[in-house]
Amino acid sequence: MIRLFIALELSERQRHEIVNLQNELKQWVNNVRWVKIEGLHLTLKFIGETEENNIESIKKAIDRVSLSHEPFEVDFSGLGVFPSLPKAKVLWLAVNKGKDMLINLAENLDSELTEEGFKPEKRGYQPHLTLGRIRQPIEESIINNLMKSNEVTRIAPTEICDVTLFESNLTRQGPLYKVVYKKRLDQ
């Protein structure tokens, strides 16, 4: 069994700008496990534990979806939390430009994977980039202030050209990611 997910990779510039934002946020909040630079990506679909013989079916679904989507630009602006302000567990960066394209891509991918026998998503896709996981509750007022003070924070745009299937190995030092398959959009 291997743990898989499908995501979009960010440019080196975007990832460094996001790390700079994380460093600024560290001054205001603690008890957050920050996502490392190599883990910064836009997840489209978390597949989870699956048999290795399912990889070919996943590749076929990615191939079909990639044919019907062209490369597009993505940038980020503003902070949010999941599941809610009073029960914040995940601190994330909102997708600004490219949001509709991401939603469409994720929904098409979910549909194609369902045709291949994978479970469909129960919740609608909300484009976001996870910055960190909150370990212990943080005062709502602090989170609210962070969100308001970062409403206009912008991360440089980048063109998304590929859909990537990743393997995720969980270790004590955090997850390690390995590219299993990559497919260019519109090809």
Backbone as JSON, one array per atom type, in Angstrom:
{
  "sequence": "MIRLFIALELSERQRHEIVNLQNELKQWVNNVRWVKIEGLHLTLKFIGETEENNIESIKKAIDRVSLSHEPFEVDFSGLGVFPSLPKAKVLWLAVNKGKDMLINLAENLDSELTEEGFKPEKRGYQPHLTLGRIRQPIEESIINNLMKSNEVTRIAPTEICDVTLFESNLTRQGPLYKVVYKKRLDQ",
  "N": [[0.84, -1.18, 0.0], [0.48, 2.22, -0.79], [0.63, 5.72, -0.04], [-1.14, 8.21, -1.58], [-1.54, 11.32, -3.4], [-2.93, 13.93, -5.48], [-1.64, 16.8, -6.96], [-0.81, 20.29, -7.62], [2.18, 21.78, -8.53], [4.11, 24.51, -7.24], [5.83, 27.53, -8.27], [9.34, 28.12, -7.72], [9.84, 30.7, -6.84], [7.3, 31.48, -5.8], [7.08, 29.65, -3.69], [9.2, 30.46, -2.02], [8.35, 33.05, -1.35], [6.07, 32.4, 0.09], [7.18, 31.03, 2.26], [8.5, 33.19, 3.42], [6.24, 34.65, 4.23], [5.2, 32.82, 6.1], [7.25, 32.99, 8.02], [6.87, 35.61, 8.91], [4.33, 35.31, 10.07], [4.91, 33.61, 12.16], [5.78, 35.24, 14.18], [3.5, 36.05, 15.41], [1.87, 33.9, 16.04], [2.12, 30.87, 17.83], [2.53, 27.37, 18.44], [1.97, 26.17, 16.03], [2.39, 23.89, 13.45], [4.34, 24.33, 10.9], [4.12, 24.11, 7.36], [6.69, 22.71, 5.49], [8.98, 24.03, 3.01], [9.28, 22.23, 0.84], [6.87, 20.95, 0.92], [4.93, 22.63, 0.04], [2.26, 22.95, -1.94], [-0.56, 22.77, -4.18], [-3.13, 20.89, -3.34], [-5.19, 18.75, -5.19], [-6.61, 16.4, -5.04], [-6.86, 14.1, -2.48], [-5.9, 10.88, -2.25], [-5.08, 8.82, -0.59], [-4.27, 5.79, 1.23], [-3.5, 3.24, -0.98], [-3.52, 0.46, -3.24], [-0.62, -0.45, -5.11], [-1.13, -1.33, -7.68], [-3.2, 0.25, -8.53], [-2.22, 2.56, -9.54], [-1.95, 2.86, -12.34], [-4.61, 3.27, -13.17], [-5.11, 5.71, -11.95], [-3.28, 7.32, -13.3], [-4.4, 7.22, -15.88], [-6.8, 8.63, -15.44], [-5.76, 11.15, -14.78], [-4.49, 11.74, -17.21], [-6.72, 11.95, -18.98], [-8.09, 14.16, -17.87], [-6.13, 16.14, -18.06], [-5.97, 16.59, -20.8], [-8.16, 18.2, -21.34], [-7.77, 20.63, -20.15], [-6.14, 23.75, -20.07], [-2.88, 25.27, -19.44], [-2.7, 27.59, -16.7], [-2.74, 30.65, -14.77], [-1.95, 31.16, -11.31], [-2.4, 32.88, -8.29], [-2.01, 34.05, -4.88], [-3.87, 35.33, -2.09], [-4.7, 36.6, 1.01], [-5.72, 35.14, 4.17], [-7.05, 32.16, 5.73], [-8.96, 29.83, 7.77], [-9.5, 26.4, 8.69], [-11.58, 24.2, 10.59], [-13.32, 26.24, 11.28], [-13.4, 29.6, 12.62], [-13.58, 29.61, 15.55], [-12.73, 27.0, 16.02], [-10.26, 26.55, 14.87], [-8.0, 24.63, 13.04], [-6.38, 24.38, 10.85], [-4.32, 26.61, 9.14], [-4.52, 28.62, 6.34], [-3.67, 29.8, 3.01], [-5.37, 31.79, 0.76], [-6.51, 31.1, -2.56], [-6.36, 33.33, -5.18], [-6.24, 34.55, -8.02], [-7.11, 32.34, -10.63], [-8.78, 30.66, -9.29], [-11.35, 29.66, -10.12], [-10.56, 28.03, -12.25], [-9.06, 26.1, -10.89], [-11.03, 24.91, -9.27], [-12.67, 23.77, -11.24], [-10.84, 22.01, -12.45], [-10.24, 20.29, -10.27], [-12.79, 19.2, -9.76], [-13.33, 17.88, -12.18], [-11.26, 16.02, -12.16], [-11.93, 14.54, -9.88], [-14.32, 13.4, -10.78], [-13.4, 11.81, -12.94], [-11.72, 10.05, -11.55], [-13.58, 8.79, -9.94], [-14.95, 7.36, -11.88], [-12.98, 5.52, -12.33], [-13.2, 3.96, -10.16], [-12.59, 5.01, -7.65], [-13.35, 6.59, -4.49], [-15.73, 9.23, -4.46], [-15.34, 12.77, -3.72], [-16.72, 14.07, -0.74], [-17.13, 16.62, 0.13], [-17.32, 19.9, -1.31], [-14.75, 21.23, -3.42], [-12.39, 23.44, -2.1], [-10.27, 25.8, -3.07], [-7.08, 26.22, -1.75], [-4.01, 26.85, 0.01], [-2.26, 25.08, 2.28], [-0.74, 26.46, 5.07], [0.01, 25.88, 7.68], [-0.52, 23.63, 10.5], [-2.56, 23.91, 13.25], [-1.69, 23.3, 16.5], [-2.56, 23.67, 19.17], [-5.4, 25.37, 20.57], [-5.87, 28.73, 19.38], [-6.39, 32.07, 20.31], [-9.39, 33.49, 19.13], [-9.44, 36.21, 18.47], [-6.79, 36.78, 17.85], [-6.32, 35.24, 15.56], [-8.28, 36.35, 13.91], [-7.3, 38.99, 13.69], [-4.88, 38.46, 12.36], [-5.88, 37.49, 9.93], [-7.25, 39.75, 8.98], [-5.14, 41.62, 8.81], [-3.66, 40.51, 6.82], [-5.16, 40.52, 4.52], [-4.61, 41.81, 2.12], [-2.19, 40.79, 1.42], [-0.09, 39.58, -1.04], [0.96, 36.94, -3.12], [3.32, 36.27, -5.58], [2.24, 35.65, -8.97], [2.1, 32.48, -10.71], [2.53, 30.25, -13.47], [0.57, 27.42, -13.89], [1.29, 24.36, -15.11], [1.37, 21.6, -15.05], [-0.04, 18.51, -13.82], [0.43, 16.63, -10.96], [1.1, 13.45, -9.62], [1.67, 12.4, -6.43], [3.58, 10.49, -4.08], [3.3, 10.04, -0.64], [5.21, 9.78, 2.17], [4.98, 9.27, 5.51], [6.91, 10.48, 8.13], [8.78, 10.81, 11.22], [9.98, 13.26, 11.09], [8.34, 14.65, 9.49], [6.24, 14.71, 6.5], [7.48, 13.07, 3.56], [7.84, 13.67, 0.15], [7.36, 12.19, -3.04], [7.59, 12.3, -6.51], [5.41, 10.53, -8.51], [4.14, 10.5, -10.94], [3.77, 12.73, -13.68], [1.91, 14.99, -15.57], [1.55, 17.05, -18.35], [-0.57, 19.87, -18.73], [-3.14, 20.23, -21.2], [-2.17, 18.4, -23.0]],
  "CA": [[0.0, 0.0, 0.0], [1.18, 3.5, -0.79], [-0.23, 6.88, 0.25], [-1.04, 9.05, -2.77], [-2.4, 12.48, -3.62], [-2.69, 14.63, -6.74], [-1.47, 18.22, -6.63], [-0.16, 21.2, -8.55], [3.4, 22.32, -7.95], [4.28, 25.96, -7.32], [7.15, 27.97, -8.7], [10.32, 28.33, -6.65], [9.62, 32.06, -6.33], [6.12, 31.46, -4.95], [7.36, 28.91, -2.46], [10.03, 31.29, -1.15], [7.5, 34.14, -0.83], [5.18, 31.81, 1.09], [8.01, 30.8, 3.45], [8.67, 34.5, 4.05], [4.99, 34.94, 4.92], [5.15, 31.96, 7.29], [8.16, 33.55, 9.0], [6.2, 36.77, 9.5], [3.23, 34.84, 10.91], [5.49, 32.97, 13.36], [5.92, 36.26, 15.22], [2.19, 36.3, 16.02], [1.25, 32.66, 16.53], [2.97, 29.7, 18.05], [1.75, 26.13, 18.43], [1.61, 25.84, 14.65], [3.38, 23.08, 12.72], [4.38, 24.97, 9.59], [4.45, 23.26, 6.2], [8.03, 23.0, 4.96], [9.0, 24.53, 1.63], [9.08, 21.14, -0.12], [5.5, 20.49, 1.03], [4.0, 23.66, -0.42], [1.65, 22.59, -3.22], [-2.03, 22.86, -4.18], [-3.72, 19.55, -3.45], [-6.44, 18.63, -5.93], [-7.33, 15.2, -4.59], [-6.14, 13.19, -1.61], [-6.36, 9.52, -2.52], [-4.83, 8.03, 0.62], [-3.64, 4.48, 1.08], [-4.05, 2.49, -2.11], [-2.65, -0.58, -3.8], [0.23, 0.04, -6.19], [-1.7, -1.66, -8.99], [-4.18, 1.29, -8.88], [-1.53, 3.73, -10.1], [-2.26, 3.0, -13.77], [-5.95, 3.86, -13.27], [-4.97, 7.12, -11.56], [-2.59, 7.98, -14.42], [-5.38, 7.37, -16.96], [-7.71, 9.72, -15.07], [-4.98, 12.39, -14.91], [-4.3, 11.97, -18.64], [-7.98, 12.43, -19.56], [-8.37, 15.51, -17.37], [-5.1, 17.05, -18.58], [-6.28, 16.92, -22.19], [-9.24, 19.19, -21.45], [-7.43, 21.85, -19.39], [-4.93, 24.46, -20.5], [-2.14, 25.91, -18.36], [-3.34, 28.8, -16.19], [-1.99, 31.33, -13.7], [-2.48, 31.13, -9.95], [-1.72, 33.65, -7.25], [-2.63, 33.89, -3.57], [-4.13, 36.56, -1.35], [-5.56, 36.45, 2.17], [-5.6, 33.95, 5.02], [-8.27, 31.56, 6.23], [-8.76, 28.69, 8.67], [-10.46, 25.29, 8.69], [-12.89, 24.2, 9.96], [-14.0, 27.51, 11.57], [-12.59, 30.49, 13.45], [-13.45, 29.16, 16.93], [-12.14, 25.66, 16.11], [-9.21, 26.55, 13.84], [-7.0, 23.56, 13.06], [-5.5, 24.58, 9.69], [-4.17, 27.99, 8.67], [-4.27, 28.49, 4.91], [-3.56, 30.95, 2.13], [-6.44, 31.69, -0.23], [-6.21, 31.26, -3.97], [-7.01, 34.51, -5.74], [-6.32, 34.33, -9.46], [-7.1, 30.93, -11.0], [-9.65, 29.89, -8.39], [-12.36, 28.91, -10.88], [-9.87, 26.98, -13.01], [-8.72, 25.05, -9.93], [-12.25, 24.2, -8.9], [-13.06, 22.98, -12.4], [-9.85, 20.94, -12.59], [-10.44, 19.34, -9.16], [-14.06, 18.5, -9.96], [-13.15, 16.95, -13.31], [-10.38, 14.95, -11.7], [-12.72, 13.7, -8.97], [-15.26, 12.66, -11.62], [-12.65, 10.78, -13.69], [-11.26, 9.04, -10.59], [-14.78, 8.04, -9.55], [-15.16, 6.41, -12.99], [-11.95, 4.48, -12.2], [-13.5, 3.17, -8.97], [-12.19, 5.67, -6.4], [-14.45, 7.25, -3.79], [-15.87, 10.65, -4.78], [-15.24, 13.71, -2.61], [-18.01, 14.37, -0.1], [-17.24, 18.08, 0.24], [-16.88, 20.65, -2.48], [-13.35, 21.63, -3.41], [-12.1, 24.83, -1.78], [-8.85, 26.03, -3.37], [-6.3, 26.84, -0.7], [-2.68, 26.3, 0.23], [-2.06, 24.94, 3.71], [0.48, 27.06, 5.61], [0.39, 25.19, 8.9], [-1.56, 22.98, 11.28], [-2.59, 24.49, 14.59], [-1.61, 22.21, 17.48], [-3.4, 24.02, 20.32], [-6.27, 26.5, 20.21], [-5.36, 30.09, 19.36], [-7.49, 33.01, 20.52], [-10.07, 33.93, 17.91], [-9.07, 37.59, 18.15], [-5.46, 36.76, 17.22], [-6.5, 34.72, 14.2], [-9.05, 37.36, 13.19], [-6.37, 40.09, 13.39], [-3.97, 37.98, 11.32], [-6.61, 37.41, 8.66], [-7.51, 41.13, 8.53], [-3.89, 42.3, 8.46], [-3.08, 39.87, 5.63], [-6.14, 40.48, 3.44], [-4.03, 42.29, 0.87], [-0.91, 40.12, 1.16], [-0.12, 38.92, -2.35], [2.09, 36.09, -3.5], [3.51, 36.41, -7.03], [1.57, 34.63, -9.78], [2.89, 31.51, -11.45], [1.73, 29.46, -14.4], [0.41, 26.0, -13.57], [1.38, 23.65, -16.39], [1.37, 20.15, -14.87], [-0.73, 17.84, -12.72], [1.42, 15.69, -10.44], [0.73, 12.42, -8.66], [2.71, 12.28, -5.42], [3.55, 9.53, -2.99], [3.61, 10.71, 0.61], [5.68, 8.89, 3.23], [4.97, 9.97, 6.79], [8.04, 10.19, 9.01], [8.79, 11.64, 12.44], [10.44, 14.59, 10.7], [7.32, 15.22, 8.61], [6.03, 13.92, 5.28], [8.42, 13.12, 2.44], [7.08, 13.54, -1.08], [8.06, 11.67, -4.21], [6.77, 12.37, -7.72], [5.13, 9.23, -9.11], [3.74, 10.74, -12.33], [3.51, 14.13, -13.98], [1.3, 15.15, -16.89], [1.38, 18.45, -18.76], [-1.93, 20.25, -19.11], [-3.43, 20.44, -22.6], [-1.41, 17.44, -23.83]],
  "C": [[0.89, 1.25, 0.0], [0.16, 4.62, -0.62], [-0.04, 7.9, -0.87], [-1.95, 10.27, -2.7], [-2.0, 13.14, -4.93], [-2.66, 16.12, -6.44], [-0.85, 18.98, -7.79], [1.05, 21.79, -7.84], [3.48, 23.83, -8.19], [5.67, 26.3, -7.82], [8.06, 28.14, -7.48], [10.11, 29.7, -6.01], [8.42, 32.1, -5.39], [6.41, 30.77, -3.62], [8.21, 29.73, -1.5], [9.24, 32.46, -0.56], [6.57, 33.61, 0.26], [5.95, 31.52, 2.37], [8.27, 32.12, 4.18], [7.41, 34.91, 4.81], [4.87, 34.1, 6.19], [6.05, 32.53, 8.39], [7.59, 34.79, 9.67], [5.1, 36.33, 10.47], [3.73, 34.2, 12.2], [5.66, 33.96, 14.5], [4.62, 36.44, 16.0], [1.53, 35.05, 16.58], [2.32, 31.6, 16.75], [2.03, 28.49, 18.11], [1.2, 25.8, 17.05], [2.74, 25.0, 14.07], [3.33, 23.57, 11.28], [4.76, 23.97, 8.5], [5.82, 23.7, 5.69], [7.95, 23.36, 3.48], [8.73, 23.42, 0.61], [7.65, 20.59, -0.08], [4.46, 21.5, 0.56], [3.52, 23.33, -1.84], [0.13, 22.78, -3.08], [-2.6, 21.47, -4.39], [-5.04, 19.63, -4.2], [-7.29, 17.49, -5.4], [-6.42, 14.36, -3.72], [-6.73, 11.81, -1.82], [-6.2, 8.65, -1.28], [-4.16, 6.72, 0.29], [-4.31, 3.71, -0.05], [-3.03, 1.45, -2.57], [-1.86, 0.0, -4.96], [-0.36, -0.26, -7.57], [-2.79, -0.67, -9.41], [-3.53, 2.5, -9.53], [-1.86, 3.94, -11.57], [-3.64, 3.64, -13.98], [-5.91, 5.35, -12.94], [-4.31, 7.9, -12.7], [-3.56, 8.22, -15.58], [-6.34, 8.51, -16.69], [-7.01, 11.07, -15.22], [-4.8, 12.74, -16.39], [-5.57, 12.55, -19.28], [-8.29, 13.86, -19.14], [-7.38, 16.52, -17.97], [-5.38, 17.48, -20.01], [-7.29, 18.06, -22.32], [-8.99, 20.47, -20.66], [-6.13, 22.44, -19.91], [-4.18, 24.99, -19.29], [-2.82, 27.23, -17.97], [-2.5, 29.38, -15.06], [-2.74, 31.25, -12.38], [-1.68, 32.12, -9.12], [-2.55, 33.55, -5.97], [-2.81, 35.24, -2.91], [-5.09, 36.26, -0.21], [-5.4, 35.12, 2.88], [-6.98, 33.44, 5.4], [-7.93, 30.41, 7.15], [-9.83, 27.64, 8.39], [-10.5, 24.74, 10.09], [-13.65, 25.52, 10.19], [-13.09, 28.33, 12.48], [-12.48, 29.99, 14.9], [-12.74, 27.8, 17.09], [-11.01, 25.49, 15.1], [-8.18, 25.44, 14.07], [-5.98, 23.72, 11.95], [-5.52, 26.05, 9.31], [-3.77, 27.91, 7.21], [-4.24, 29.83, 4.21], [-4.58, 30.76, 1.01], [-5.92, 31.85, -1.65], [-7.02, 32.45, -4.47], [-7.24, 34.27, -7.23], [-6.25, 32.82, -9.74], [-8.03, 30.06, -10.19], [-10.67, 29.05, -9.16], [-11.75, 27.77, -11.69], [-9.51, 25.8, -12.09], [-9.93, 24.22, -9.55], [-12.68, 23.26, -10.03], [-12.13, 21.77, -12.58], [-10.05, 19.87, -11.52], [-11.72, 18.54, -9.35], [-13.97, 17.5, -11.1], [-12.3, 15.76, -12.92], [-11.14, 13.99, -10.78], [-13.69, 12.82, -9.76], [-14.56, 11.52, -12.36], [-12.16, 9.68, -12.75], [-12.42, 8.19, -10.08], [-15.1, 6.98, -10.61], [-14.16, 5.25, -12.92], [-12.14, 3.66, -10.92], [-13.07, 3.78, -7.64], [-13.39, 6.4, -5.8], [-14.51, 8.73, -4.18], [-15.7, 11.51, -3.52], [-16.63, 13.97, -2.05], [-18.23, 15.87, -0.02], [-16.81, 18.72, -1.07], [-15.43, 21.09, -2.32], [-13.22, 23.11, -3.09], [-10.61, 25.07, -2.0], [-8.15, 26.79, -2.25], [-4.92, 26.18, -0.65], [-2.45, 26.26, 1.74], [-0.7, 25.53, 4.11], [0.96, 26.32, 6.85], [-0.82, 24.57, 9.59], [-1.44, 23.46, 12.72], [-2.68, 23.36, 15.6], [-2.52, 22.43, 18.69], [-4.22, 25.25, 19.97], [-5.56, 27.86, 20.33], [-6.56, 31.01, 19.53], [-8.06, 33.48, 19.19], [-9.62, 35.33, 17.49], [-7.71, 37.65, 17.46], [-5.58, 36.31, 15.77], [-7.24, 35.76, 13.34], [-8.16, 38.54, 12.78], [-5.38, 39.69, 12.3], [-4.65, 37.97, 9.96], [-6.86, 38.81, 8.11], [-6.23, 41.82, 8.08], [-3.23, 41.7, 7.22], [-4.06, 39.77, 4.47], [-5.54, 40.87, 2.09], [-2.66, 41.69, 0.57], [-1.03, 39.37, -0.16], [1.16, 38.1, -2.54], [2.13, 36.1, -5.02], [2.78, 35.31, -7.8], [2.57, 33.66, -10.42], [1.96, 30.75, -12.38], [1.75, 28.0, -13.97], [0.34, 25.26, -14.9], [1.21, 22.14, -16.26], [0.47, 19.73, -13.72], [0.21, 16.73, -12.27], [0.8, 14.72, -9.44], [1.92, 12.22, -7.72], [2.47, 11.08, -4.53], [3.97, 10.29, -1.75], [4.0, 9.66, 1.65], [5.76, 9.68, 4.52], [6.13, 9.51, 7.65], [7.94, 11.07, 10.25], [9.2, 13.07, 12.14], [9.42, 15.31, 9.81], [7.2, 14.39, 7.35], [7.15, 14.13, 4.26], [7.63, 12.83, 1.17], [7.95, 13.05, -2.22], [7.1, 11.75, -5.4], [6.65, 10.97, -8.32], [4.85, 9.4, -10.6], [3.44, 12.22, -12.51], [2.99, 14.22, -15.41], [1.09, 16.63, -17.18], [-0.08, 18.71, -19.14], [-2.0, 20.51, -20.61], [-2.59, 19.53, -23.51], [-1.86, 16.02, -23.54]]
}
